[in-house]
Amino acid sequence: MSVPDAPQPPPALRGAAGEEAARRPSIAIVTALGEELEGILQQARGVRRRPDGLLEARFGSAPTLLTATGDGTGNAARGAARLCDAAHPAALIGVGVAGALTAGLKVGDLVAGLRVRDASGEAPAPDARLLAWALSSGAKAGTLVTVAAPVVTPAEKAELARSLDGETFGVVDMESAAWARTAAQRKVPYVVVRAVSDLADEELPEYLRRAVDRDGHMRRGAVIGFGLSQPRTIPSLLRLRKRVDECGTRLGIFLQRLLGEAP
């Protein structure tokens, strides 16, 4: 598994690609969850909501346009397409939380997708320069596996890990492949970086799977209802919610390193 060497990014706009960045100056950033986006925006400046609902912000010297696409592949694809069509960006950066598939990952570790795949197979590869800059900014290279519903048991995570063909790191999420395919369709260079929110040997409440609708969206009301009916699972939900907040902050700090000096 080869990882590209990390070049020095252009000082005017770190993370975008040369002349293309000059023509399309904005960097598009997508998350799945509003909670992830909130943590990221704490590290930005000049945050402004546009009339179309998209958010403008700066990380260092880099102008960005951001949105939470919603969870699940359908929402992720539609949200990323809307953002790309509005911004015509120089690059798309997907960020959010994910579950660890390999034991070497700790909560808060960042994994950049050297490979991204789902049930349909391999998604188009990330941009080599964006990936290299992500790795030089503190992320680990790995495989992002996109699934239709949460993976909640250690046994299920171990089964997915065995499908990684001996690759070093792997995480599981519900949006990365949709973002990757959407970016590729629009000829936008992309990279996706995930922060680990739950460990490979950690069990999550099984009803998280049942709370997902046909479009892959997690119905929060259903989660609350299931949780109240199984109160012993509430500490696990609260712990996961806290980690999502912490991972959002960590991803915001990462974006500052990736895109420019902190203000």
C-alpha positions in Angstrom: 0.0 0.0 0.0 1.8 3.1 -1.2 1.3 6.6 0.2 2.3 9.6 -1.8 5.1 11.8 -0.6 4.0 15.0 1.0 4.8 18.1 -1.0 4.8 21.7 0.3 1.3 23.2 -0.4 1.0 26.7 -1.9 1.1 29.2 0.9 -1.8 31.2 -0.4 -4.2 28.3 -0.3 -3.1 25.1 1.4 -4.9 22.0 0.3 -6.0 23.1 -3.1 -4.1 22.4 -6.4 -2.1 25.1 -8.0 -3.7 26.9 -11.0 -7.0 25.2 -10.5 -7.2 26.8 -7.1 -6.7 30.2 -8.6 -9.7 29.7 -10.9 -11.9 28.1 -8.1 -10.8 29.6 -4.8 -13.2 28.0 -2.4 -12.6 24.8 -0.6 -15.8 22.8 0.0 -16.1 21.0 3.3 -18.8 18.4 4.1 -19.8 16.7 7.3 -22.7 14.3 7.8 -23.9 15.7 11.2 -24.7 19.1 12.4 -22.9 18.2 15.6 -19.7 17.5 13.7 -20.0 20.8 11.9 -20.5 22.8 15.1 -17.2 21.5 16.5 -15.4 22.3 13.3 -16.7 25.8 13.1 -15.4 26.6 16.6 -11.9 26.6 15.0 -12.9 28.8 12.0 -13.3 32.6 11.7 -15.6 34.8 9.6 -18.4 32.3 9.8 -21.4 33.5 7.9 -24.6 31.8 6.8 -25.6 32.4 3.2 -29.2 32.9 2.0 -29.0 29.4 0.5 -28.2 27.9 3.9 -24.6 27.1 3.1 -21.9 28.4 5.5 -18.9 30.5 4.6 -15.8 30.5 6.9 -12.0 30.7 6.8 -9.4 28.4 8.1 -6.2 30.3 8.1 -6.1 32.0 4.7 -8.4 29.5 2.9 -12.0 30.5 2.1 -14.3 27.6 2.6 -18.0 26.7 2.0 -19.4 24.2 4.4 -22.5 22.1 4.9 -23.8 19.1 6.9 -25.2 16.8 4.2 -27.1 14.6 6.6 -26.3 11.0 7.4 -26.6 8.0 5.0 -25.5 7.7 1.4 -28.5 9.2 -0.2 -28.4 12.4 1.9 -24.6 12.5 1.6 -24.7 12.4 -2.2 -27.4 15.0 -2.5 -25.8 17.4 0.0 -22.3 17.1 -1.6 -23.8 17.6 -5.1 -25.6 20.7 -3.9 -22.4 22.1 -2.3 -20.2 21.4 -5.4 -22.7 22.9 -7.8 -23.0 26.0 -5.6 -19.2 26.5 -5.0 -17.5 24.9 -8.1 -14.7 24.3 -5.5 -11.0 23.7 -6.0 -11.3 20.7 -3.7 -13.8 18.8 -1.5 -12.8 17.7 2.0 -15.1 15.3 3.7 -14.8 15.1 7.5 -16.7 13.3 10.3 -16.7 10.5 12.8 -16.3 6.8 12.1 -16.0 3.5 14.0 -12.6 1.8 14.2 -12.3 -1.6 12.5 -8.7 -2.2 13.5 -7.4 -2.5 17.1 -4.5 0.0 16.6 -6.9 3.0 16.5 -7.8 5.1 19.5 -10.7 7.4 20.1 -9.9 10.7 18.4 -7.4 9.2 15.9 -7.7 10.7 12.4 -7.8 8.4 9.3 -7.5 9.7 5.8 -8.9 7.5 3.1 -6.2 6.1 0.9 -9.0 3.8 -0.3 -12.8 4.4 0.0 -15.2 1.6 -0.7 -18.8 0.5 -0.2 -21.0 -2.4 -1.3 -20.6 -1.4 -4.9 -16.8 -1.7 -4.7 -14.0 0.9 -4.8 -14.9 4.5 -5.1 -12.7 6.8 -7.2 -9.3 7.4 -5.5 -8.7 10.6 -3.6 -6.5 13.3 -4.9 -2.8 12.3 -4.2 -1.7 15.8 -3.2 -4.7 16.4 -0.9 -4.1 13.0 0.7 -0.4 13.7 1.2 -1.2 17.0 2.9 -3.7 15.3 5.1 -1.1 12.8 6.2 1.5 15.5 6.8 -1.1 17.3 8.9 -1.6 14.4 11.3 -3.9 11.8 9.8 -3.1 8.1 9.3 -3.6 6.4 6.0 -6.3 3.8 5.9 -9.4 2.4 4.2 -12.8 4.0 4.7 -15.7 1.4 4.4 -19.1 2.9 3.8 -22.1 0.9 5.0 -25.9 1.3 4.9 -26.5 1.0 8.7 -24.4 1.4 11.8 -22.0 -1.5 12.7 -22.6 -2.0 16.3 -20.9 -5.2 17.5 -17.2 -6.1 17.8 -17.9 -9.3 15.7 -19.3 -7.2 12.8 -16.4 -4.8 13.0 -14.0 -7.8 13.0 -15.7 -9.2 9.9 -15.3 -5.9 8.0 -11.7 -5.7 9.2 -10.9 -9.1 7.7 -12.0 -7.7 4.3 -9.3 -5.1 4.4 -6.7 -7.5 2.9 -4.1 -6.8 5.6 -4.2 -3.0 5.3 -3.0 -1.2 8.4 -6.0 0.9 9.4 -9.7 0.8 8.6 -12.8 2.6 9.8 -16.5 2.4 9.0 -19.0 5.1 8.3 -22.1 5.8 6.3 -21.2 8.6 3.9 -17.6 8.6 2.6 -18.1 6.7 -0.6 -21.1 8.8 -1.6 -19.0 12.0 -1.1 -16.1 10.5 -3.1 -18.3 9.4 -6.0 -20.1 12.8 -6.1 -16.8 14.6 -6.2 -15.5 12.4 -8.9 -18.6 12.9 -11.0 -18.1 16.6 -10.9 -14.3 16.3 -11.4 -13.5 17.9 -8.1 -10.4 16.7 -6.3 -11.3 15.2 -2.9 -10.1 13.7 0.3 -12.0 12.3 3.3 -10.7 12.3 6.9 -12.5 10.5 9.7 -12.1 10.8 13.5 -12.5 7.6 15.5 -15.6 7.8 17.8 -15.8 4.2 18.8 -13.3 1.4 19.2 -13.0 -1.9 17.3 -13.8 -3.9 20.4 -16.6 -1.5 21.6 -20.3 -2.5 21.4 -22.9 0.1 20.6 -26.6 -0.1 21.3 -28.1 -2.5 18.8 -31.2 -0.3 18.2 -29.0 2.3 16.4 -29.4 0.0 13.4 -33.2 -0.2 13.7 -33.4 3.6 14.0 -32.1 4.1 10.4 -34.7 4.8 7.8 -34.6 3.7 4.1 -32.5 6.6 3.1 -29.8 5.9 5.7 -30.9 8.7 8.0 -30.7 8.1 11.8 -34.0 9.0 13.3 -33.1 10.8 16.5 -36.6 10.4 18.0 -36.4 6.7 17.5 -33.0 6.5 19.2 -34.4 8.5 22.2 -37.4 6.2 22.4 -35.3 3.0 22.2 -32.9 4.5 24.8 -35.7 5.3 27.3 -37.0 1.7 26.9 -33.5 0.3 27.6 -32.0 2.7 30.2 -28.9 0.7 30.7 -27.8 1.8 27.2 -28.1 5.5 28.0 -24.5 5.9 29.3 -23.2 4.5 26.0 -25.3 7.0 24.1 -24.1 9.9 26.2 -20.5 8.8 25.9 -20.8 8.5 22.1 -22.5 12.0 21.9 -19.6 13.5 23.9 -17.1 11.9 21.6 -18.8 13.3 18.5 -18.4 16.8 20.0 -14.7 16.1 20.8 -14.0 14.6 17.4 -15.6 17.7 15.7 -13.2 20.0 17.6 -10.3 17.8 16.7 -11.3 17.8 13.0 -11.5 21.6 13.2 -8.0 21.8 14.6 -6.9 19.5 11.8 -8.4 21.7 9.1 -6.5 24.7 10.5 -3.3 22.7 10.1 -4.3 21.5 6.6 -5.5 24.8 5.2 -3.3 27.4 6.9 -2.0 28.9 10.0 -4.4 29.2 12.9 -5.8 32.8 13.2 
